[in-house]
């Protein structure tokens, strides 16, 4: 177990929120979905903010909300939005708070299938081509996370969470 905050990062559709909830149950600690936290605080979804004010405005809000979540002292698991880890200022904030970053490394095809199944508005992934280009751009940045957990289509959130918790035991 770790007394560090845990930040789950990865591309949209990789399972960050579902796995974070499962990890939180296993560790008996609070879980925060950063996108939900933003929606509650701002009164609108990340997609609405991006569509109305642009991605840069959203990223500023996201960084402010991340800082707020990180300053909470309780040990928590944070499901970060897909772009959180790609912003240098956010990586510095996470490092300053000594939070542990875990990359859920799911193949693009799996992420895209899940994006299509959910049918949520994803302004940064309006087509498969745009989403795949974004995935490829972000992949080297996700690799900067302290821990990498490979995700396959047949893996359940429970199985992935077990691998995360096992990884925490060796990453003290």
C-alpha positions in Angstrom: 0.0 0.0 0.0 1.1 3.6 -0.5 0.3 6.7 1.4 0.8 8.7 -1.8 -2.1 10.0 -3.9 -2.6 7.8 -7.0 -3.3 9.4 -10.4 -4.6 7.1 -13.1 -3.7 8.5 -16.6 -4.3 7.3 -20.1 -6.2 7.9 -23.3 -10.0 8.4 -23.3 -11.7 5.0 -23.2 -8.8 3.1 -21.6 -10.9 2.6 -18.3 -9.4 5.2 -16.0 -12.6 5.9 -14.0 -13.8 2.3 -13.8 -10.3 1.1 -12.7 -9.9 4.0 -10.3 -13.2 3.0 -8.6 -12.1 -0.6 -8.3 -8.6 0.4 -6.9 -10.4 2.7 -4.4 -12.5 -0.2 -3.2 -9.5 -2.4 -2.8 -7.5 0.3 -0.9 -10.6 1.5 1.0 -9.9 5.1 0.0 -11.8 7.9 -1.7 -11.9 8.1 -5.5 -12.3 11.3 -7.5 -13.0 11.5 -11.2 -11.4 14.8 -12.2 -13.9 15.2 -15.1 -16.8 14.8 -12.7 -15.2 17.1 -10.2 -14.9 19.7 -13.0 -18.5 19.2 -14.1 -19.7 19.7 -10.5 -17.6 22.8 -9.9 -18.3 24.4 -13.3 -21.9 23.3 -13.8 -21.1 21.9 -17.2 -19.2 19.0 -18.7 -15.7 19.1 -20.1 -17.1 18.6 -23.5 -19.4 21.6 -23.1 -16.5 23.8 -21.9 -14.3 22.6 -24.8 -17.0 23.3 -27.4 -17.9 26.7 -26.0 -14.6 28.1 -24.8 -12.0 25.9 -26.5 -9.5 23.4 -25.3 -7.0 25.9 -23.9 -9.7 27.4 -21.6 -10.7 23.9 -20.5 -7.1 23.0 -19.7 -6.7 26.0 -17.5 -9.8 25.0 -15.6 -8.6 21.4 -15.4 -5.2 22.5 -14.0 -6.9 24.6 -11.3 -9.2 21.7 -10.4 -6.3 19.2 -10.3 -4.4 21.5 -7.9 -7.5 21.7 -5.7 -7.9 17.9 -5.6 -4.2 17.4 -4.9 -4.2 19.7 -1.9 -6.7 17.5 -0.1 -4.7 15.6 2.4 -6.5 12.2 2.4 -5.0 9.4 0.4 -7.1 9.2 -2.7 -7.2 7.7 -6.2 -7.8 10.3 -8.9 -9.0 9.3 -12.4 -7.5 12.1 -14.5 -9.0 13.2 -17.9 -7.1 11.9 -20.9 -5.2 15.1 -21.5 -4.3 15.9 -17.9 -0.9 14.2 -18.0 0.0 15.8 -21.4 0.2 19.2 -19.8 3.6 20.1 -18.4 2.2 22.2 -15.6 0.0 19.3 -14.5 3.0 16.9 -14.4 4.9 19.4 -12.3 1.9 19.8 -9.9 1.6 16.0 -9.6 5.3 15.7 -8.9 5.2 18.5 -6.4 2.6 16.6 -4.5 4.6 13.4 -4.9 1.5 11.6 -6.3 2.1 8.3 -8.1 1.1 8.2 -11.7 -0.2 5.0 -13.3 -0.7 4.8 -17.1 -3.4 2.4 -18.3 -1.9 1.4 -21.6 -4.7 0.3 -23.7 -4.4 -0.2 -27.5 -6.0 2.5 -29.6 -8.5 0.1 -31.2 -9.9 -0.8 -27.7 -10.1 2.8 -26.7 -11.9 3.8 -30.0 -14.4 0.9 -29.6 -15.2 2.1 -26.1 -15.5 5.7 -27.2 -18.0 4.6 -29.9 -20.0 2.4 -27.5 -20.4 5.2 -24.9 -21.7 7.7 -27.5 -20.7 10.6 -25.3 -19.7 13.9 -27.0 -15.9 13.8 -27.4 -14.9 17.1 -29.1 -11.3 16.0 -29.2 -12.2 12.7 -30.9 -14.8 13.6 -33.6 -13.5 10.8 -35.9 -11.3 7.8 -35.7 -8.5 9.5 -37.7 -8.4 12.5 -35.4 -8.6 10.3 -32.3 -5.8 8.0 -33.5 -3.6 11.0 -34.3 -4.2 12.4 -30.7 -3.5 8.9 -29.3 -0.2 8.7 -31.1 0.8 12.2 -30.0 0.0 11.5 -26.4 1.5 8.0 -26.1 5.1 9.1 -25.5 3.9 11.5 -22.8 1.9 8.8 -21.1 5.1 6.7 -21.0 6.5 9.3 -18.5 4.2 7.9 -15.8 5.9 6.0 -13.0 3.9 2.8 -13.5 2.6 1.2 -16.7 -0.3 -1.2 -16.6 -1.0 -2.9 -19.9 -4.8 -3.2 -20.7 -6.2 -5.8 -23.0 -9.8 -6.1 -24.2 -10.6 -9.1 -22.1 -9.2 -7.6 -18.9 -11.9 -6.7 -16.3 -11.6 -3.6 -14.2 -11.1 -5.9 -11.2 -8.2 -7.7 -12.8 -6.5 -4.4 -13.8 -7.1 -3.0 -10.3 -5.4 -6.1 -8.8 -2.4 -5.5 -11.0 -2.4 -1.8 -9.9 -2.5 -2.8 -6.2 0.2 -5.4 -6.7 2.3 -2.7 -8.4 1.8 -0.4 -5.5 3.2 -3.0 -3.2 6.5 -3.1 -5.1 6.6 0.7 -5.7 7.1 2.0 -2.2 
